[in-house]
Amino acid sequence: MSATPPKVIVVLPTYNERENIPRIVPALFALNIPNLHLLVVDDNSPDGTGQVTEELAEEVAYRGRINVLHRPEKQGLGPAYIQGFKRALALGADLVIQMDADLSHQPIYIPQLLEQTREYNVVLGSRYAAGGSVDEGWGPLRKLLSWWANRVYAPAILRIPVLDATGGFRCYRRASLIGIDLNRVKANGYVFQVEMIYLAHRLGYRIGEVPIHFPDRQHGDSKMTGTIALEAALRVWQIKFRHRALKSCDRRSTEYGD
C-alpha cells in the first residue's frame, strides 16, 4: 500500500492579476504533482481577479483543488501571506509554496523546491545562487541594487547564510511555518520576505537555495517602486533588533487556532 503524497499548497497573493491567473493556473497543474492545491489570496482586485479565480475553480480539471481567500481591501503583501499561510495550514498543507502570480516565478522550478525539502526546512528559489539569473532586460542600476541588497546589505546586517533574501519564491515545511510563529511577523510590504528568512535562521531552521531564472512580468503592472525598495532597506534594521535574541528553543510548538 503506497503512502499518501504530501499535500502541497501554493499560496498566491493577487491584486489586479486578471491577465495572469488564467496563465499560471494551468501551468501549475500541468506539473502533475500529486496532491497539489492552489490558494489564491485576493485583495478585492478591482479588475475582478478573485471572480476569475472562482470561475477557474469550478472547471472540472481544477475542481476541489483551488481555494480563494477574499480580503476586503489591499492591506499589504505581508498580511496577505500571513493569512494565506494560516489558511493553508488549516487546510492540511504539509508543504507550502509561496510565489508571485505574474509568472516571474516560473512553475517549472517547483519540483526542485519540493525535492530539496527532504533536506531543508525552507527552500528558496534563488536568483543569485550559482546558476541563477535575472531578466536580460534589467538595466545596470537595477541589477546592481538587487545584487547589493541580497549579496551585501542583508547578509552584512542580519548574518543570514542565503544569497537571495528578498526573493518571494519559496517552499516551507509545515513544521517550519508553525515554528516560526507567524504572529511574530510584523512586516507589511516586501521586507516581509527578509523578516521570514531571518526568523527561520534565528530559530535554527535549515535553509537551502535552488537557482532560478527570474524573467520580468509580461502582463500587468509591477507593484515595486523605488520608494518601496528604500523603505524595505531601512526596515531591515528593525527586523534585526526585533528578533536578534531568538534561538531554536523559541520555536512555536502549537498549531494555529487564532
N, C-alpha and C positions, 0 to 999 in steps of 0.2 A: 504494500500500500504506500503510494507516494505521499510525501509531506505536502501540505498546502503551501504554495509560494507566498512569500511575504506580501502584505498589502502595501502597495506603493501609491501615495497620493501626491500629485503635482499641485502645488499651490501657486495660483496665477493671479496677482493683483491687476486690476484693469481700470483704466479711466480713458474713455474715448478710444477704444481699440476695436471698433466695429469692423474695420477692414481686415484686421489681423486675426481675430478669433476664428473665422472660417478657414484660415490657413493653418494655424497652429494645431487646432483640434485633430484634423486627420493626420497631420504629421506625427503627433504624439501616439495615436493609436495604431498607426502603421508600423510602429516599432514592434508590435506583437509581444509586448512584455506581459506575462501573466499577472493578473490581479492589479493592473494599472488603473488608477482613477484620477479624475481631474476635479479640483475645487477652484472655481473662479470667484475671486473676491472683488466685487464691482462697487465702485464708489458713486453709484447713481449717475452713470455716464450720460451726459446729455445726448450723445449720439445713439443711445439705445443698445450699447454693448451687452448689458445684462439681459435684455429681452432676446437678443440674437443668440446668446448662450443658452437661454432656457429653451429656445426652439431647437437648437442642436441637441440638447439633452433628451428631447423627445424622439429623435430619429432612432430607428431600430438598431443601427450599428453601435450607438452610444448609450442606449437606454440602461439606466442603473449604474452608469459609470461616470456621470458628470453631475456635480452639485454646484449650485450658485449661492453664494453668500452676498445678499444685497445690503449694502451700507447706505445710510440716508444721505450722505454727502461726502465730498472729498475731505479726508481727515488726516492724510499723510501716509507715506509708504510704510513706516514702522508699525503704526497701529493696524494697518491693513494686514500685514504679515502676521502680527501677533494674533489677531482674531482668526486668521486663516490657519495658522499652526494649531491653535487650540481646537478649532473645529475639526481639523484633520486628525488630531489625536483622539477626539471624541468619536470620530468615525472609525477608529480602529487602525489607523495607519501604523505600520511597522517601520517604514521609511518615508521621509517627507522630502520632496524636492521643491526648491523654490527657483523660479525663473521668470524672466520678463515675457510679456505676450507679443513683443514686436519681432520675434524671430532672430534677434541679435544673439540670443541664447539658443543655439541650434539643438533640436531634439536628438540628433544623431549621437550626441555625447552622453546621453542618459545611461545607456548600458554600461559605459565605462565608470560613471559615477557610482552606479549601483554595485558594480563589481568591487570597487575599492572600499565599499562599506564593510566588506568582510574583514578588512584590516584596520580601518579607521572609523572613528566615531562621527566625524564630519569630513565631507569631501567637497573641495572647491573646484569649480570649472575655472581654470586659471589662464588668463591672457599672458602672464609673464613667467610661467613655468617653462622649462626647456621644451620647445616645440610649439608653444602658444604664439598667438599673433593677434593684431588688431586690423581693422579695415584699412585697406591701402589708401583710401581717400582721406584719412586723418591728416591734418596739417601738422607741421613740425612742432608748433606750440602745444597743440592738444596731446600729441604723443609724449612730449617732454613732461607736461604737467601730470599726466596719468602715470607715467613711469615713475616720476619723482614721488608722487603721493604713495604709491604702492611699494616701491623698492627702497625708498629712503625715509620719507617722513613718518608714515605709520609704524614701520618696524623700529625706527630710532626712538620714538616716544613710548610705544607700547611693548616693545621687545617681543613681538609676535613672530613665530617662525613660519610665516607664509609670504608668498610673493604677490598675491592679489587680494588684499584685504577689503577693497571696495567693490569687488565683483559680486553680482547678485545671483549667480548660477551655482547652486549648492545642493547637497544632499545630507540630511541629518538622520541618524538613527533615532528611533522613538525615545529611548532612554536618555539620549543626549539632550533632546529638546526639553524633556521633563527636568533633567538635572540642571540645565542652565537656569531654569526658573524664569519663564517669560515675563513674569510680573516685575522682574528686576530691570527689564529693558525700558529705557526712557526716551531713546532717540526717536524722533518723529520722521525725519527725512532720510536722505541717502546714507548718512552716517550710521544709520541702523545696521548696515552691513558690517561696519567696523566694530560696533558695540557687540554684536553677536559673536564675532570671531574672537574678540578679546575676552569675553566671558568664557567661551569654550576653552581658550588657552589657560586662563587663570584657574579654571576648575579642573584642569588636568586631562582634558579630552584629547585624544589623538586626532590630528588634523592632516589630511592628505590633499594633494592637488593633482588634477588631471589637466593637461594642456588643451586649450580650445582655441579656435579662431573666432574672433569677435567681429562680425560684419555690422555695419550701420543698418538701422531700420530702413525698410523700403517703403513703408506705408505709415501714415500718421505722423504726429509731431513728437519730438523728444521733450521730456519733462525737465531735463537737466539744463541749468543755466549757470553762468559764471558766479552769480550771487549764491546759488545753492552750493556750488563747489567750495567757495570761500567759507561759507558758514560751516560746512562739513569739516573742513580743515581745522577750524578753531575749536569745534566741539570734540575733537579727538582728545584734547587736554581734559575736558570734563569727564570723558569716559575713563581716562586713566585714574583720575582722583576718586571717581565714584566706585571703581571696582578693584583697585590695586591690592586690597587686603584679602581678597577672596582666595580660598585654597580648595583642594579637592574635597575636603571634609564639608564644604559648604554647598555641595550639590543638593538639589531638592530631591526628595525620595518619594513624594506622594503625587498621585495623579491630580490633574486639574479638575476642581469641582467648582471653580469660581469663574 
